[in-house]
Amino acid sequence: MSVKSKIKTISWSLLGLCCVVLLVAAMKAKDSKACSKVEVSIEGAAKNMFVKKADVIDVLNKSGIHAGKILEDINLKTSEEQLEKNVWIKDAELFFDNHQVLHVKITEREPVARVFTISGNSFYIDSAGLRLPVNENATARLIVFTSFPSDKKMLSKPDSLVLDDVKRIASYINADSFINAQTAQVNITPQRTYEITPVVGNQVVRIGDADNLNEKFGKLVAFYKQVFSKAGFEKYSIIDVQYEGQVVGVRKGEGYTIPADTAKAMKQLKQADVKLSTVLNDTTYAARITKPAVDSVKHEPKHEAVKQPVKKTDNKKKNSSNKKNVKKPKAVMKKV
């Protein structure tokens, strides 16, 4: 290596070392400064403010974080962990800017539904399926689910599946403005299916399980637009959209029986319809039956019957001659 190259390498090394020293000095100088201000911003729930700025400031004060505190004495990571102990806080991020202002960014969990248990207790559920406690100082106008089967903190597998269904149904309804405006509450049945009580009308909307929600609610909206616009909301007591390919509307005062296997029943009905069409189109069954002429029947006066001996040979001949003269119909309609 030439002397020129060595001098160049040494120069760059010294320059880099100077930059590092200056950076460390700047950081130490900054850390020795005091916090000038604390600014708190809360995002994630524009309408439902379950986390108040005063609550956040209170947690920071308990950790010794406030304006005038030396920066090097503030542990930002520990403060974030303390804030995230609040179940309503999804994420907490703390950092200082160049003016020693502490920025506290809070992401609040946003509930999608309020769930009432069979015993009457209630809780909120967010989009991730997490149960959130009811806050006495704040309430949210959300879809209400009733008759949730358990109050336990540790749910069984069936109850966990129900809670997941609640999250899916609530998220779908919240995403559709029309259905959301028409839904008052959703009841969980003992069979773990779901029935909607609408805002307008006294009918019950049965959606079954939480599968194929797009198809089910699509049929419901079509029913609202095509039927209710003509018949009105008060004529129906039940609207059932839980079965594939059909909507069942039951008028008030009429009975309603759901088959055990509707898909199978519909298939059998179609098969029976095909068989009936085949029978009607079959010439064997469609042929007309020849009727005897009215004129050929003679009306004679009644006389007392007189028994006379008849020869067997004459009867046979007579029967054979009758068989030859009588015309048979081309087809015979059988009663089933």
ZADOFI-200585 format. One record per residue (C-alpha): x, y, z. Coordinates in nm, 3 decimals. Example, Ala and Ser with C-alpha at 12.3 -4.5 7.8 and 13.67 -1.06 7.14 Angstrom:
{east: 1.230&north: -0.450&up: 0.780}
{east: 1.367&north: -0.106&up: 0.714}
END
This chain:
{east: 0.000&north: 0.000&up: 0.000}
{east: 0.134&north: 0.340&up: -0.093}
{east: 0.190&north: 0.622&up: 0.157}
{east: -0.087&north: 0.820&up: -0.008}
{east: -0.342&north: 0.540&up: 0.042}
{east: -0.240&north: 0.496&up: 0.406}
{east: -0.286&north: 0.867&up: 0.476}
{east: -0.630&north: 0.858&up: 0.312}
{east: -0.740&north: 0.556&up: 0.517}
{east: -0.619&north: 0.710&up: 0.844}
{east: -0.800&north: 1.034&up: 0.763}
{east: -1.132&north: 0.859&up: 0.703}
{east: -1.094&north: 0.658&up: 1.024}
{east: -1.030&north: 0.969&up: 1.229}
{east: -1.329&north: 1.140&up: 1.071}
{east: -1.555&north: 0.847&up: 1.157}
{east: -1.425&north: 0.840&up: 1.514}
{east: -1.494&north: 1.211&up: 1.551}
{east: -1.850&north: 1.161&up: 1.430}
{east: -1.908&north: 0.885&up: 1.685}
{east: -1.766&north: 1.098&up: 1.966}
{east: -1.982&north: 1.392&up: 1.869}
{east: -2.292&north: 1.172&up: 1.847}
{east: -2.233&north: 1.025&up: 2.192}
{east: -2.171&north: 1.370&up: 2.333}
{east: -2.493&north: 1.495&up: 2.177}
{east: -2.686&north: 1.204&up: 2.319}
{east: -2.544&north: 1.260&up: 2.665}
{east: -2.621&north: 1.627&up: 2.640}
{east: -2.977&north: 1.546&up: 2.537}
{east: -3.022&north: 1.289&up: 2.813}
{east: -2.905&north: 1.539&up: 3.067}
{east: -3.189&north: 1.770&up: 2.965}
{east: -3.530&north: 1.760&up: 3.125}
{east: -3.862&north: 1.660&up: 2.971}
{east: -4.028&north: 1.980&up: 2.854}
{east: -4.381&north: 1.848&up: 2.798}
{east: -4.596&north: 1.534&up: 2.777}
{east: -4.840&north: 1.498&up: 2.487}
{east: -5.090&north: 1.210&up: 2.476}
{east: -5.282&north: 1.102&up: 2.164}
{east: -5.536&north: 0.819&up: 2.153}
{east: -5.626&north: 0.642&up: 1.830}
{east: -5.825&north: 0.339&up: 1.720}
{east: -6.169&north: 0.424&up: 1.862}
{east: -6.304&north: 0.754&up: 1.739}
{east: -6.648&north: 0.710&up: 1.899}
{east: -6.576&north: 0.486&up: 2.195}
{east: -6.322&north: 0.652&up: 2.423}
{east: -6.273&north: 0.390&up: 2.693}
{east: -5.920&north: 0.517&up: 2.759}
{east: -5.900&north: 0.871&up: 2.889}
{east: -5.597&north: 1.099&up: 2.866}
{east: -5.621&north: 1.156&up: 3.239}
{east: -5.583&north: 0.779&up: 3.295}
{east: -5.269&north: 0.771&up: 3.081}
{east: -5.116&north: 1.071&up: 3.261}
{east: -5.196&north: 0.905&up: 3.594}
{east: -5.004&north: 0.588&up: 3.497}
{east: -4.708&north: 0.799&up: 3.381}
{east: -4.704&north: 0.999&up: 3.702}
{east: -4.699&north: 0.680&up: 3.907}
{east: -4.393&north: 0.576&up: 3.706}
{east: -4.229&north: 0.910&up: 3.780}
{east: -4.269&north: 1.047&up: 3.428}
{east: -4.369&north: 1.410&up: 3.401}
{east: -4.252&north: 1.744&up: 3.270}
{east: -3.919&north: 1.843&up: 3.430}
{east: -3.798&north: 1.485&up: 3.466}
{east: -3.442&north: 1.423&up: 3.340}
{east: -3.455&north: 1.222&up: 3.019}
{east: -3.188&north: 0.972&up: 3.120}
{east: -3.399&north: 0.881&up: 3.425}
{east: -3.701&north: 0.784&up: 3.213}
{east: -3.735&north: 0.421&up: 3.105}
{east: -3.963&north: 0.435&up: 2.804}
{east: -3.997&north: 0.056&up: 2.761}
{east: -4.108&north: 0.004&up: 3.121}
{east: -4.360&north: 0.285&up: 3.086}
{east: -4.505&north: 0.125&up: 2.772}
{east: -4.545&north: -0.208&up: 2.954}
{east: -4.722&north: -0.035&up: 3.242}
{east: -4.968&north: 0.133&up: 3.008}
{east: -5.039&north: -0.189&up: 2.815}
{east: -5.154&north: -0.358&up: 3.135}
{east: -5.480&north: -0.176&up: 3.073}
{east: -5.682&north: -0.428&up: 2.871}
{east: -5.839&north: -0.146&up: 2.668}
{east: -5.494&north: -0.032&up: 2.545}
{east: -5.390&north: -0.237&up: 2.244}
{east: -5.053&north: -0.067&up: 2.199}
{east: -4.852&north: 0.211&up: 2.368}
{east: -4.558&north: 0.389&up: 2.207}
{east: -4.342&north: 0.652&up: 2.384}
{east: -4.064&north: 0.864&up: 2.233}
{east: -3.896&north: 1.207&up: 2.264}
{east: -3.857&north: 1.458&up: 1.984}
{east: -3.575&north: 1.710&up: 1.941}
{east: -3.748&north: 1.954&up: 2.174}
{east: -3.755&north: 1.704&up: 2.464}
{east: -4.133&north: 1.662&up: 2.428}
{east: -4.253&north: 1.317&up: 2.533}
{east: -4.507&north: 1.182&up: 2.284}
{east: -4.736&north: 0.908&up: 2.414}
{east: -4.931&north: 0.735&up: 2.135}
{east: -5.207&north: 0.504&up: 2.256}
{east: -5.395&north: 0.263&up: 2.030}
{east: -5.723&north: 0.176&up: 2.196}
{east: -5.906&north: -0.151&up: 2.137}
{east: -6.228&north: -0.095&up: 1.947}
{east: -6.526&north: -0.310&up: 2.054}
{east: -6.754&north: -0.458&up: 1.789}
{east: -7.034&north: -0.589&up: 2.012}
{east: -7.166&north: -0.605&up: 2.365}
{east: -7.245&north: -0.955&up: 2.491}
{east: -7.488&north: -1.041&up: 2.770}
{east: -7.461&north: -1.380&up: 2.939}
{east: -7.750&north: -1.598&up: 3.050}
{east: -7.697&north: -1.482&up: 3.409}
{east: -7.725&north: -1.114&up: 3.307}
{east: -7.359&north: -1.010&up: 3.317}
{east: -7.207&north: -0.838&up: 3.016}
{east: -6.879&north: -0.765&up: 2.845}
{east: -6.751&north: -0.618&up: 2.521}
{east: -6.570&north: -0.805&up: 2.247}
{east: -6.323&north: -0.649&up: 2.001}
{east: -6.235&north: -0.741&up: 1.643}
{east: -5.972&north: -0.988&up: 1.765}
{east: -6.223&north: -1.176&up: 1.980}
{east: -6.081&north: -1.047&up: 2.310}
{east: -6.327&north: -0.996&up: 2.595}
{east: -6.320&north: -0.643&up: 2.736}
{east: -6.472&north: -0.530&up: 3.067}
{east: -6.761&north: -0.287&up: 3.086}
{east: -6.653&north: 0.065&up: 3.177}
{east: -6.903&north: 0.249&up: 3.396}
{east: -6.777&north: 0.586&up: 3.272}
{east: -6.827&north: 0.508&up: 2.905}
{east: -7.080&north: 0.318&up: 2.698}
{east: -7.082&north: 0.230&up: 2.331}
{east: -7.376&north: 0.198&up: 2.095}
{east: -7.305&north: -0.144&up: 1.952}
{east: -7.486&north: -0.459&up: 1.842}
{east: -7.609&north: -0.651&up: 2.145}
{east: -7.581&north: -1.030&up: 2.169}
{east: -7.790&north: -1.203&up: 2.435}
{east: -7.785&north: -1.545&up: 2.609}
{east: -7.412&north: -1.612&up: 2.589}
{east: -7.375&north: -1.949&up: 2.770}
{east: -7.087&north: -1.878&up: 3.011}
{east: -6.948&north: -1.626&up: 3.262}
{east: -6.619&north: -1.808&up: 3.314}
{east: -6.285&north: -1.643&up: 3.239}
{east: -6.155&north: -1.966&up: 3.088}
{east: -6.408&north: -2.072&up: 2.827}
{east: -6.467&north: -2.427&up: 2.715}
{east: -6.407&north: -2.515&up: 2.351}
{east: -6.778&north: -2.499&up: 2.253}
{east: -6.816&north: -2.161&up: 2.427}
{east: -6.499&north: -2.034&up: 2.259}
{east: -6.649&north: -2.130&up: 1.922}
{east: -6.965&north: -1.936&up: 2.009}
{east: -6.755&north: -1.631&up: 2.099}
{east: -6.575&north: -1.660&up: 1.766}
{east: -6.913&north: -1.675&up: 1.589}
{east: -7.022&north: -1.362&up: 1.775}
{east: -6.710&north: -1.180&up: 1.655}
{east: -6.766&north: -1.288&up: 1.293}
{east: -7.135&north: -1.195&up: 1.287}
{east: -7.077&north: -0.860&up: 1.460}
{east: -6.790&north: -0.769&up: 1.228}
{east: -7.002&north: -0.852&up: 0.921}
{east: -7.302&north: -0.651&up: 1.043}
{east: -7.084&north: -0.351&up: 1.134}
{east: -6.934&north: -0.351&up: 0.786}
{east: -7.276&north: -0.324&up: 0.617}
{east: -7.452&north: 0.005&up: 0.684}
{east: -7.798&north: -0.119&up: 0.581}
{east: -7.790&north: -0.437&up: 0.793}
{east: -7.630&north: -0.250&up: 1.083}
{east: -7.908&north: 0.009&up: 1.083}
{east: -8.173&north: -0.265&up: 1.074}
{east: -8.024&north: -0.484&up: 1.351}
{east: -8.131&north: -0.423&up: 1.711}
{east: -7.988&north: -0.735&up: 1.876}
{east: -7.885&north: -1.093&up: 1.810}
{east: -8.001&north: -1.378&up: 2.032}
{east: -7.796&north: -1.696&up: 2.085}
{east: -8.030&north: -1.997&up: 2.095}
{east: -7.974&north: -2.312&up: 2.308}
{east: -7.879&north: -2.489&up: 1.983}
{east: -7.602&north: -2.227&up: 1.939}
{east: -7.763&north: -2.074&up: 1.633}
{east: -7.843&north: -1.704&up: 1.591}
{east: -8.164&north: -1.505&up: 1.556}
{east: -8.176&north: -1.134&up: 1.475}
{east: -8.432&north: -0.893&up: 1.618}
{east: -8.463&north: -0.609&up: 1.366}
{east: -8.515&north: -0.241&up: 1.443}
{east: -8.823&north: -0.216&up: 1.218}
{east: -9.085&north: -0.490&up: 1.246}
{east: -9.160&north: -0.762&up: 1.501}
{east: -9.031&north: -1.056&up: 1.303}
{east: -8.740&north: -1.282&up: 1.393}
{east: -8.463&north: -1.337&up: 1.138}
{east: -8.305&north: -1.681&up: 1.166}
{east: -7.954&north: -1.704&up: 1.020}
{east: -7.848&north: -2.039&up: 1.169}
{east: -7.473&north: -2.066&up: 1.227}
{east: -7.203&north: -1.813&up: 1.138}
{east: -7.110&north: -1.975&up: 0.806}
{east: -7.189&north: -1.831&up: 0.461}
{east: -7.287&north: -1.493&up: 0.605}
{east: -7.245&north: -1.319&up: 0.272}
{east: -7.504&north: -1.545&up: 0.108}
{east: -7.746&north: -1.535&up: 0.403}
{east: -7.747&north: -1.160&up: 0.444}
{east: -7.762&north: -1.117&up: 0.068}
{east: -8.086&north: -1.317&up: 0.063}
{east: -8.217&north: -1.116&up: 0.357}
{east: -8.153&north: -0.783&up: 0.185}
{east: -8.320&north: -0.912&up: -0.133}
{east: -8.621&north: -1.023&up: 0.071}
{east: -8.645&north: -0.681&up: 0.235}
{east: -8.634&north: -0.502&up: -0.099}
{east: -8.867&north: -0.734&up: -0.296}
{east: -9.122&north: -0.849&up: -0.037}
{east: -9.133&north: -0.598&up: 0.245}
{east: -9.159&north: -0.307&up: 0.005}
{east: -9.492&north: -0.452&up: -0.111}
{east: -9.628&north: -0.652&up: 0.183}
{east: -9.493&north: -0.439&up: 0.470}
{east: -9.292&north: -0.527&up: 0.779}
{east: -9.582&north: -0.627&up: 1.001}
{east: -9.714&north: -0.924&up: 0.800}
{east: -9.429&north: -1.164&up: 0.877}
{east: -9.332&north: -1.325&up: 1.207}
{east: -9.030&north: -1.526&up: 1.089}
{east: -8.777&north: -1.485&up: 0.810}
{east: -8.544&north: -1.783&up: 0.775}
{east: -8.233&north: -1.751&up: 0.557}
{east: -8.023&north: -2.027&up: 0.713}
{east: -8.081&north: -2.285&up: 0.439}
{east: -7.902&north: -2.280&up: 0.105}
{east: -8.091&north: -2.152&up: -0.193}
{east: -8.412&north: -2.046&up: -0.018}
{east: -8.576&north: -1.783&up: 0.199}
{east: -8.869&north: -1.885&up: 0.419}
{east: -9.109&north: -1.609&up: 0.516}
{east: -9.381&north: -1.704&up: 0.765}
{east: -9.685&north: -1.481&up: 0.795}
{east: -9.824&north: -1.407&up: 1.139}
{east: -10.058&north: -1.676&up: 1.269}
{east: -9.925&north: -1.945&up: 1.036}
{east: -9.736&north: -2.252&up: 1.149}
{east: -9.375&north: -2.317&up: 1.059}
{east: -9.192&north: -2.648&up: 1.056}
{east: -8.830&north: -2.678&up: 0.951}
{east: -8.741&north: -3.016&up: 0.797}
{east: -8.456&north: -3.205&up: 0.954}
{east: -8.262&north: -3.202&up: 0.629}
{east: -8.395&north: -2.930&up: 0.402}
{east: -8.140&north: -2.987&up: 0.128}
{east: -8.233&north: -3.355&up: 0.112}
{east: -8.604&north: -3.275&up: 0.117}
{east: -8.564&north: -3.026&up: -0.169}
{east: -8.374&north: -3.287&up: -0.370}
{east: -8.646&north: -3.546&up: -0.314}
{east: -8.910&north: -3.292&up: -0.413}
{east: -8.729&north: -3.223&up: -0.740}
{east: -8.699&north: -3.597&up: -0.808}
{east: -9.071&north: -3.644&up: -0.744}
{east: -9.146&north: -3.356&up: -0.981}
{east: -8.936&north: -3.520&up: -1.254}
{east: -9.115&north: -3.852&up: -1.204}
{east: -9.454&north: -3.682&up: -1.223}
{east: -9.358&north: -3.506&up: -1.546}
{east: -9.242&north: -3.841&up: -1.691}
{east: -9.570&north: -4.008&up: -1.600}
{east: -9.778&north: -3.729&up: -1.752}
{east: -9.579&north: -3.739&up: -2.075}
{east: -9.595&north: -4.118&up: -2.104}
{east: -9.845&north: -4.223&up: -2.379}
{east: -9.939&north: -4.531&up: -2.181}
{east: -10.086&north: -4.312&up: -1.911}
{east: -10.190&north: -4.025&up: -2.132}
{east: -10.421&north: -4.227&up: -2.363}
{east: -10.788&north: -4.162&up: -2.334}
{east: -11.015&north: -4.439&up: -2.204}
{east: -11.284&north: -4.554&up: -2.447}
{east: -11.629&north: -4.516&up: -2.294}
{east: -11.931&north: -4.724&up: -2.406}
{east: -12.185&north: -4.539&up: -2.618}
{east: -12.496&north: -4.428&up: -2.433}
{east: -12.725&north: -4.545&up: -2.716}
{east: -12.596&north: -4.901&up: -2.695}
{east: -12.736&north: -4.938&up: -2.346}
{east: -13.103&north: -5.042&up: -2.365}
{east: -13.338&north: -4.961&up: -2.083}
{east: -13.587&north: -5.241&up: -2.040}
{east: -13.860&north: -5.285&up: -1.782}
{east: -13.775&north: -5.484&up: -1.477}
{east: -13.907&north: -5.840&up: -1.455}
{east: -13.869&north: -6.103&up: -1.193}
{east: -13.577&north: -6.322&up: -1.264}
{east: -13.667&north: -6.679&up: -1.360}
{east: -13.409&north: -6.942&up: -1.315}
{east: -13.362&north: -7.148&up: -1.625}
{east: -13.116&north: -7.424&up: -1.685}
{east: -12.831&north: -7.314&up: -1.906}
{east: -12.603&north: -7.545&up: -2.092}
{east: -12.233&north: -7.509&up: -2.029}
{east: -12.148&north: -7.539&up: -2.394}
{east: -12.379&north: -7.252&up: -2.481}
{east: -12.218&north: -7.030&up: -2.213}
{east: -11.870&north: -7.089&up: -2.346}
{east: -11.974&north: -7.006&up: -2.698}
{east: -12.162&north: -6.701&up: -2.577}
{east: -11.863&north: -6.573&up: -2.376}
{east: -11.625&north: -6.627&up: -2.664}
{east: -11.853&north: -6.439&up: -2.901}
{east: -11.886&north: -6.149&up: -2.653}
{east: -11.509&north: -6.121&up: -2.618}
{east: -11.470&north: -6.090&up: -2.991}
{east: -11.730&north: -5.817&up: -3.025}
{east: -11.621&north: -5.591&up: -2.734}
{east: -11.341&north: -5.344&up: -2.816}
{east: -11.070&north: -5.306&up: -2.553}
{east: -10.942&north: -4.960&up: -2.459}
{east: -10.590&north: -4.882&up: -2.562}
{east: -10.486&north: -4.793&up: -2.205}
{east: -10.621&north: -4.828&up: -1.858}
{east: -10.567&north: -4.557&up: -1.596}
{east: -10.465&north: -4.712&up: -1.269}
{east: -10.533&north: -4.550&up: -0.940}
{east: -10.230&north: -4.518&up: -0.718}
END
